[in-house]
Amino acid sequence: MKKLAKILSIAALCAFTAFAVGCGGDKKAEKKADTNAPIKIGVTAGPHAEIMDNVKKLADKKGLKIEVVEFSDYVTPNVALHQGELFANSMQHAPYLKATLAKEPSFKLVEVFKTVNFPMAVYSQKVKKGEEIPEGAVVGIPNDPSNGGRALLLLADKGLIELKDKTNVVTTVKDITANPKNLVIRELDAAIIPNSLPDLTVAVINCNYALPAGLNPTNDSILLENANNPFLNIFVTREANVNDPRIKQLQEVYQSVENKKFVNEYFKGTITPAW
């Protein structure tokens, strides 16, 4: 609990703030790795955690010990990784990491391999599949840069809005050039959007938050993101860990036939392997 409190405190001070300079380095991150110790992998609660629990079981058979650390938001796992509290994390796509590093240049974090694809989708308790989204609808989208941009790209792809640049993965509401239905865009923390559905006309929800809320993107959404998208999820570590032999071990286990079978069978096509 003390470690988590420390991480959250650091996140509040450093991550995604207006400060021009990011948090300073942590001496923990400079310590030489103990290659015999269990490694801590940060994940967000839900599918990422479920997949990593399976990876943990597979890795254990090969003598690699993993401790899975769950978080309830996207910001803290990267702060914790930067501070040396984690060995790696599996909870984000490449545009999100890029946006994080742009905000916090002191975070020396890198992608090491691809993991899975979580399709984003539009859900509603007021509009049925096949029905038009009404004039003046209140639309909930994630409030972080890359997932918010992803949601806007989805809305633009479905013809609901027009954007300045449909290839910009971190586009913002300021980049909306046309809004023919006068949609009211409400930016919310991604984790609370499923519980906010009753107060919204429609909501754009990340798959890893939709599934724990009992929402299947294939069956329950009214609009589904195109499968050809740049938002594949990735495994991330610090630059100092890139040549650690345990990274290669993790990749072999995560991208194994056994784990691919688990993902395909457990999620029944709603989440797909990205390797």
Secondary structure, 3 states (H helix, E strand, C coil): CHHHHHHHHHHHHHCCCCCCCCCCCCHHHHCCCCCCCCEEEEEECCHHHHHHHHHHHHHHHCCCCEEEEEECCCHHHHHHHHCCCCCEEEEEEHHHHHHHHHHCCCCCEEEEEECEECCCEEECCCCCCCCCCCCCCEEEEECCHHHHHHHHHHHHHCCCCEECCCCCCCCCHHHEEECCCCCEEEEECHHHHHHHHHHCCEEEECHHHHHHHCCCCCCCCCEECCCCCCCCEEEEEEHHHCCCHHHHHHHHHHCCHHHHHHHHHHHCCCCEECC
